[in-house]
Amino acid sequence: MRLSHGKINHLSHLVLSYLKTAAQVEFFEEENEIRLAMVRIITEELKDDEGIDIDVRRKIESQKREIPEGSEEWEILYRKYYDEELGRRRKVIS
């Protein structure tokens, strides 16, 4: 999934606003530093996700027969290979 810098920024503001209202949360850094760390984390995760997507698509394309994108078989293989790649890279599967 691709998100613009503006959308990532907006998400970081939303998360920070939510955390500021939570009684269980205490900040030990300046709020802007925390928000910027969120932006970095979101950006890195999206880059990782794009890499996984590229690897999965290559794997599907390397099948002996052509599997049309959008077909049920393609969707099943995509999810299967995506989950395998997440596990291989030790990411949490949602």
C-alpha positions in Angstrom: 0.0 0.0 0.0 1.3 3.4 -0.8 0.5 6.5 1.2 1.5 10.0 0.6 3.8 11.8 3.0 0.7 14.0 3.9 -1.4 10.9 4.8 1.4 9.4 6.9 1.8 12.7 8.7 -2.0 12.8 9.3 -1.9 9.3 10.7 0.9 10.2 13.1 -1.1 13.2 14.3 -4.2 11.0 14.8 -2.3 8.4 16.8 -0.6 11.1 18.9 -3.9 12.8 19.6 -5.3 9.4 20.7 -2.3 8.7 22.9 -2.6 12.1 24.6 -6.1 11.2 25.8 -5.2 7.8 27.2 -4.7 7.9 30.9 -2.2 4.9 30.8 0.2 6.8 28.5 3.0 9.0 29.8 5.4 10.8 27.4 9.1 10.9 28.2 10.0 12.7 25.0 8.7 15.8 23.2 5.5 15.1 21.4 6.9 16.1 18.0 9.8 13.7 18.5 7.4 10.9 19.2 5.3 11.8 16.1 8.4 11.9 13.9 9.3 8.5 15.1 5.9 7.3 14.2 6.3 8.7 10.7 9.6 6.9 10.3 8.1 3.6 11.5 5.1 3.8 9.2 7.3 4.7 6.2 9.7 1.8 6.9 6.8 -0.6 7.3 5.3 0.5 4.0 8.6 0.1 2.2 8.9 -3.5 3.6 5.3 -4.2 2.5 6.2 -3.0 -1.1 9.2 -5.3 -1.1 7.1 -8.3 0.0 4.5 -7.4 -2.7 7.2 -7.4 -5.4 8.6 -10.8 -4.2 5.1 -12.3 -4.1 4.2 -11.1 -7.6 7.5 -12.5 -9.0 6.7 -15.9 -7.3 3.3 -16.0 -8.9 4.7 -15.0 -12.3 7.3 -17.8 -12.1 4.6 -20.4 -12.2 4.7 -22.8 -15.1 1.4 -21.6 -16.5 0.1 -18.1 -16.6 -2.3 -17.2 -13.7 -4.3 -14.0 -14.5 -4.1 -11.3 -11.9 -7.5 -10.8 -10.2 -8.5 -14.4 -10.7 -9.5 -16.5 -7.6 -6.5 -18.7 -8.0 -4.2 -15.6 -8.2 -5.8 -14.1 -5.1 -5.3 -17.4 -3.2 -1.7 -17.7 -4.2 -1.0 -14.1 -3.4 -2.4 -14.4 0.1 -0.5 -17.7 0.7 2.8 -16.4 -0.6 2.3 -13.1 1.2 1.7 -14.8 4.5 4.8 -17.1 3.9 6.9 -14.1 3.2 5.7 -12.2 6.3 6.6 -15.3 8.4 10.0 -15.6 6.7 10.7 -12.0 7.5 9.3 -12.5 11.0 6.5 -10.0 10.8 3.2 -10.3 12.6 0.4 -11.6 10.3 -2.8 -9.6 10.7 
